[in-house]
Amino acid sequence: MTQYLLAVHGDEEELAKVSPEDMQRAFQQVDVFNEKLKASGAWVFAGGLHPSSTATVVRSTDGKVVTTDGPFAETKEQLGGFWIIEVPDLDAALTWAAEGSEACMTAVEVRPFQDV
């Protein structure tokens, strides 16, 4: 079994324009998806993130620590949440990602964890 990160990406400006009704629908759909993941045994961990404006980037070089406010990458689309799943192969991860994308109504990136 391999663990995969299913990373939810979206445009925070566009997200702010989503109606409260559509946002509640997405939350409900994600709840249903989460329960399905848990029931299947693929669920490892998941979480939603606060907006990228709450991020702090920490860089440490030769003992000197520098922190900056805001996201690491200045990009229109930001990481908004994630699932960590454990499934037999990439095809299974992609199937779950498609269902997760449908539930949260935005793009989901799939990346395998390195073997340790």
N, C-alpha and C positions, 0 to 999 in steps of 0.2 A: 504494500500500500504506500502511496505517496501523498504527502501533504501539499496542498495548493493554496495560494492566496487568491481569493476572488476580490479584487479591488474595485470599489464603486467610484466612478469618476463623473463629475458633472460641472456645469457652469454655474457658479454660485449666484451670479446676477440673474440668470434665467430661473434658477431655483427660487429666488426671492419673489418672482412674479407668479409662481404657482398658487392657484386658489387654495384656501384652507380646505375645501372639500376634496380637491384632488390630492392634497398632501395627506389628508386622513385616509384616503383610499390607498395611497402608496404605503402608508404605515401598516394598514390592515393586510395588504397583500404581502408585505415583507414578513409580518407576523406568521401568516399562513405558510410562507416559504420556509421560515426558520423552523417551524414545527415539523414540516415535511423532512427537512435536512436532519433534524434530531431523530425522528422516527426511523430514518434510513440507516442511521449509524455513521453517516458521513460528517456530521457536525463535530468540530473541534472547539471553535471559538468564533465569536463575531462581535462587532461593535460599530456604532455610528460615531462620527467625529463632529466636534464643534467646527464652525467656519474657519477657513484658513487664516483669517485675520487674528485668530487667537493663538496662532502658532509662534513658537520661538525657535530659532535655529542656533545651535551651539557648535562652535568650532574650537577645538583644542589642538594647538601645535606647540611642541616644545614647552609644555607647561603653561602656555599663555591661552587663556580662555576668552573668547569673544562671543557675545550673544547679540542676535539681531531679531527684531520683531518682524512678524509676518511669515509667510510660507517660504520654504526652501526654494521652490521654483516659481518664478513670476510667469504664470501661465493662466490662460482663461479658465481652463478646466482644472479642478483640484480634486484631491482624494477626499471623499465624503464619508466613507465607511468601508467595511471589509468583512469577509468571511474567511475563516481558515477551515478547510475541509480535508478529509482523508479518504481518498478513493483509489481504485486499482490503476487508473491510467488517465492520460490527458483527455481522451474522448469522454470519459465520465465527468471530468472536471468541466469540460466545455458544455456538456448537457446541463449540469447544475448552473453554470454561469448564464446560459441562455434563459433559464427559468428565473434566476435572480434578477437579471436585467429586465425581464418582463415585469417582475414584481415591483422593483424600485423605479422603473420607468426611466432608466438611464444606462449608460455604458458600463460594462464590467470587464475588467482586464484579468486574465488568468496567467498566473506565474507559479511554477513549481518551486518548492523549497529545495535548497541544496542538500544533498545527502551528507549526514554528519557521522 
